[in-house]
Amino acid sequence: MQRVAVLSLNDKTAPIIFGCEGPILSADEKAFFSDAQPAGFILFQKNTVDPDQVTRLCDELRDCVDWEAPILIDQEGGRVQRLKPPHWQNFPAPCGFGDVYLQNEAAALAAAENNIKGLADAQVPMGIDVNCIPCLDVVPADNDVKAIGDRCYSSDPAIVGAIGLAVARAAIAARMTPVMKHMPGHGRAVVDSHHDLPRVAVKREMLEADWQPFKLLARSIGDDQLWGMTAHVIYTALDPDFPATLSKTVISEIIRGAIGFEGLLLTDDLFMDALKPWGDIPARARLSIEAGNDLALHCHGSVLERSNAINVLPSIRPDTLARLDNWVRNRI
């Protein structure tokens, strides 16, 4: 089936990215996706069996919406990788590149670039064209919270920025869109946002140091080639009441303002327990779009649960539609 590149992307597109239930789409899922017209999809280990199956699934997902919609994955390496042996190789944890950087900067950057090429070579031919990397969180050396930990390149913002920029550029060169995360920085959190709501109570000056890697990439890479992901973290110096994902202040004044990121912005997974105080998943999806995110990331759930989210979502904003359109045109 020949899908159009741009023409089916319009104001009926929903500002949400959905996961799917297994390695094969059910008839109900196909019908729902066709009707809901999500802006993209995300895959997890439960959706992957072997390369041929993943390729068929990606084709089926795009056939549902009739355009070359983005298909995402979290394939960082280390403990966060959805594509696993025996059909896909293991990739190293990001922290190793930071360790090498302390001894030999050029070798570390070359190794990180080669690693990303390997990731892309495994994913892109199957149809997975967006990877939620690089993780640009700056984790202080004395913070042992495992939520980020070895997913971070370094405790030094300059090293994180240097490796992150090399990784993002290598991904783009390999036709794999990078998603820098978790904006404006998850590294100072002392609880895991999968299970609890982190509250970071440090001065703005310290936070500004943490978001330098994001600022570097936003300044160095075109808006139509780089995506960003928000953090489910409250920063009391920025907004004491809402986590970044749900904060109009953090998104407008920090992510779009101080950091200067103008690319497509999506939430972290809305199913994480950090967002429990703000209601069920549909409520979180609606609040995240109203706060200024371009897309809500709805990773799990049944067709009914996804339908409930669609029913309360605002219409896609013109600026979001323009960002998606620019991204698609850049892929042609």
C-alpha positions in Angstrom: 0.0 0.0 0.0 1.4 3.4 -1.0 0.9 5.9 1.9 1.0 9.6 1.4 3.9 11.5 3.0 2.1 14.6 4.1 -1.5 15.0 2.8 -3.2 12.9 5.5 -1.6 14.9 8.3 -4.2 17.5 9.2 -6.1 19.1 12.0 -7.9 15.8 12.5 -4.6 14.3 13.7 -4.8 13.8 17.5 -1.9 15.2 19.6 -1.0 11.9 21.1 1.3 8.9 20.6 -0.1 5.5 21.4 1.4 2.1 22.3 -0.2 -1.1 21.1 -1.0 -4.3 23.0 1.2 -6.9 21.4 3.2 -8.0 18.3 0.1 -8.1 16.1 -2.7 -5.5 15.9 -6.1 -6.8 16.7 -9.1 -5.8 14.5 -10.3 -3.5 17.3 -6.9 -1.8 17.5 -6.8 -1.2 13.7 -10.3 0.2 13.7 -9.5 2.5 16.7 -6.2 3.8 15.3 -7.9 4.5 11.9 -10.6 6.5 13.6 -8.5 8.2 16.3 -5.7 9.3 13.9 -2.9 9.5 16.5 0.2 11.5 15.7 2.4 8.4 16.1 3.2 5.2 17.9 5.7 3.8 20.4 6.9 0.2 20.6 8.0 -1.9 23.7 9.5 -5.3 24.1 6.0 -6.9 24.2 5.6 -5.6 20.6 8.8 -7.2 19.2 9.5 -10.8 18.2 11.9 -10.7 15.3 12.8 -8.2 12.5 10.2 -9.4 10.0 7.4 -9.2 12.6 8.4 -5.7 13.7 8.6 -4.5 10.0 5.1 -5.8 9.4 3.8 -4.2 12.6 5.3 -0.8 11.6 3.6 -1.1 8.2 0.3 -2.0 9.8 0.4 0.9 12.2 1.1 3.4 9.4 -1.5 1.9 7.2 -4.1 2.6 10.0 -3.4 6.4 9.7 -2.4 6.4 6.0 0.7 8.5 6.4 4.3 8.0 7.3 3.6 8.6 11.0 6.6 8.5 13.4 7.2 5.2 15.3 9.2 5.6 18.5 11.2 3.3 20.8 13.3 3.6 23.9 16.5 1.9 22.9 19.2 3.6 25.0 21.4 0.6 25.6 22.2 -0.9 29.0 19.1 -1.6 31.0 16.8 0.4 28.7 16.4 -1.4 25.4 13.3 -2.9 24.0 15.0 -4.8 21.1 17.0 -7.7 22.7 18.9 -10.8 21.8 18.7 -13.2 20.1 17.5 -11.2 17.2 19.1 -7.9 18.2 22.4 -7.2 19.9 23.0 -5.8 23.4 24.2 -2.2 23.4 26.2 -0.7 26.3 24.9 1.6 28.9 25.4 5.3 28.1 27.5 6.0 31.3 30.4 4.0 29.7 31.0 6.7 27.1 31.3 9.3 29.8 33.9 7.2 31.5 35.9 6.9 28.3 35.6 10.6 27.7 37.6 11.3 30.9 40.5 9.5 29.4 40.2 10.2 25.7 37.6 12.7 24.4 37.9 11.8 20.7 37.7 8.1 21.4 34.6 8.5 23.5 32.8 10.6 20.8 33.8 8.1 18.1 32.6 5.2 20.2 29.3 6.9 20.9 28.7 7.7 17.3 29.5 4.2 16.2 27.1 2.9 18.8 24.3 5.0 17.5 25.0 3.9 14.0 24.6 0.3 15.2 21.3 1.2 16.9 20.0 2.9 13.8 21.1 0.0 11.5 18.9 -2.3 13.6 15.9 0.0 13.9 15.5 2.1 10.8 15.2 -0.7 8.2 12.3 -2.1 10.2 10.5 1.3 10.2 11.3 2.6 13.7 12.4 6.1 12.9 12.4 7.9 16.3 14.6 6.8 19.3 14.1 8.4 22.7 17.8 9.2 23.1 20.0 11.0 24.2 19.4 11.1 27.9 20.9 14.5 28.8 20.1 14.4 32.5 23.1 15.5 34.6 23.1 13.2 37.7 25.3 14.4 40.6 28.0 11.9 41.6 26.4 11.3 45.0 22.9 10.6 43.6 22.4 6.8 43.5 18.7 6.8 42.4 18.4 4.1 39.8 15.8 5.8 37.6 18.6 7.6 35.7 21.9 6.3 37.1 23.9 4.6 34.3 21.5 6.0 31.7 23.4 9.3 32.2 26.6 10.1 30.4 28.3 12.0 33.2 27.8 14.2 36.2 29.6 17.0 34.3 27.2 19.1 32.1 29.9 19.8 29.6 30.6 16.1 29.0 26.9 15.3 28.8 26.5 18.0 26.2 29.5 16.9 24.1 28.4 13.3 24.0 24.8 14.1 23.6 25.4 16.4 20.6 27.6 13.7 19.0 24.9 11.1 19.6 22.1 13.3 18.2 24.0 14.2 15.1 24.9 10.5 14.5 21.3 9.5 14.8 20.1 12.2 12.4 22.8 11.1 9.9 21.4 7.6 10.1 17.8 8.8 9.5 16.8 8.2 13.1 15.3 11.2 14.9 16.7 11.8 18.4 14.5 12.8 21.4 16.5 14.6 24.1 15.2 13.9 27.6 14.1 14.6 30.3 13.7 18.4 30.0 14.7 20.5 31.8 16.7 17.8 33.7 15.9 14.7 35.8 19.3 14.2 37.3 18.7 15.8 40.8 15.5 13.8 41.5 16.0 11.5 44.5 12.9 9.4 43.9 12.0 7.4 40.8 9.2 9.1 38.8 7.9 5.7 37.7 6.7 5.3 41.3 6.8 8.7 43.1 6.7 12.4 42.4 10.2 13.9 42.5 10.5 17.4 44.0 13.8 19.1 43.4 14.3 22.0 45.8 17.5 23.7 44.6 18.2 27.2 43.5 17.6 28.2 39.9 21.3 28.7 39.3 21.9 25.0 39.9 19.1 24.1 37.5 20.5 26.3 34.9 23.7 24.3 34.9 21.7 21.1 34.5 19.9 22.3 31.4 23.0 23.4 29.5 23.2 20.2 27.5 19.6 20.7 26.3 20.5 24.3 25.4 23.5 23.2 23.4 21.5 20.7 21.3 18.7 23.2 20.8 21.1 25.7 19.5 23.1 23.3 17.4 20.4 21.2 15.7 17.6 22.2 13.4 14.1 22.3 14.9 12.7 19.8 12.4 15.4 17.2 13.3 15.3 17.2 17.1 12.5 16.3 19.5 12.4 16.8 23.2 10.7 15.0 26.2 9.6 16.6 29.4 10.3 15.4 33.0 7.7 14.4 35.6 9.6 16.4 38.2 8.6 19.5 40.3 11.3 22.2 40.4 10.3 24.4 43.3 12.4 27.3 42.0 10.5 27.3 38.7 7.0 26.1 39.6 6.3 24.7 43.1 2.9 23.3 42.1 3.3 21.4 38.9 5.8 19.0 37.4 7.5 20.2 34.2 5.2 18.0 32.1 2.1 19.8 33.4 3.6 23.2 34.0 2.8 26.1 31.6 5.5 28.1 33.3 8.3 25.5 32.8 7.3 24.8 29.2 6.9 28.4 28.1 9.6 30.2 30.2 12.3 27.5 30.5 12.0 24.9 27.7 10.8 27.2 25.0 12.4 30.3 26.6 15.7 29.9 28.5 16.7 26.7 26.8 15.4 27.9 23.4 14.0 24.6 22.2 11.5 25.1 19.3 11.2 21.5 18.1 8.5 19.0 18.8 7.9 18.4 22.5 6.3 15.3 23.9 5.6 14.1 27.5 7.3 11.3 29.3 5.0 8.3 29.7 1.7 9.4 31.2 1.3 6.1 33.0 4.1 6.9 35.5 2.9 7.3 39.1 4.5 10.7 39.5 1.4 12.2 37.8 -1.1 10.4 40.0 -2.2 13.6 41.8 -3.5 15.0 38.6 -6.1 12.3 37.9 -6.5 9.4 35.5 -4.6 9.0 32.2 -7.1 10.9 30.1 -6.9 13.8 32.5 -3.2 13.8 32.4 -3.2 13.7 28.6 -5.5 16.7 28.5 -3.5 18.7 31.1 -0.2 18.0 29.4 -1.4 19.4 26.0 -3.0 22.4 27.7 0.3 23.0 29.4 2.1 23.4 26.1 3.4 19.9 25.1 2.9 19.1 21.4 2.2 15.4 22.0 1.1 13.2 24.9 2.8 9.9 25.3 0.2 7.2 26.1 2.2 4.0 26.2 -0.1 1.3 27.5 -3.7 0.4 28.1 -6.6 -1.1 26.2 -8.5 0.3 23.2 -11.2 1.6 25.7 -8.5 3.4 27.8 -7.0 5.0 24.7 -10.5 6.0 23.5 -11.1 7.7 26.8 -8.0 9.8 26.3 -9.0 10.7 22.7 -12.4 11.9 23.9 -10.9 14.6 26.3 -7.9 15.7 24.2 -7.9 19.3 22.8 -7.5 19.6 19.1 -4.0 19.6 17.7 -2.6 23.1 17.8 -1.4 24.8 14.6 2.1 25.1 15.9 2.2 21.4 16.7 0.8 20.6 13.2 3.5 22.7 11.7 6.2 21.0 13.6 5.0 17.6 12.6 4.6 18.7 9.0 8.2 20.0 9.0 9.4 16.8 10.4 7.7 14.7 7.8 8.9 16.9 5.0 12.5 16.6 6.3 12.1 12.8 6.1 11.1 12.8 2.4 
